[in-house]
């Protein structure tokens, strides 16, 4: 059966995104992580002291949904909170979190390589710029 939606770029992008995240989650499962956990750990590795609300904005995750993610990582002792001023607490990787971050990066690198390998060679250099343009266009279309 032919998919009548397969010629719609937005639909195909959503399907590609779903497939890519599903594959990444399968690769991260042996580490006991999902892509959202790994994403937060990567952010904290690059930006130690990021607050939970800042991380939520970067990941486009609502505040209420960030709470269980951070709690799960704290329970595993991968993330710790430290006061950064009178009211705010920054999130930092623990020693174990730093160690796990190296394994996460290897999993993500292998995943990204496999995804790009599936794209015809002449198109590979265009993949990221096209996706970034679509993302920017979607952000620009949102009301302020």
Protein Blocks (a to p, Z undefined) as FASTA:
>chain_A
ZZfklmgmklmmmmmmmmmmmmmmmmmmmnopafklmmmmmmmmmmghiafklmmmmnop
afklmmmmmmmmmmnopaccddfbfkbccddddfklmmmmmmmmmmmmmmmmmmmmmpcf
klmmmmmmmmmmmmmmmmmmpcZZ
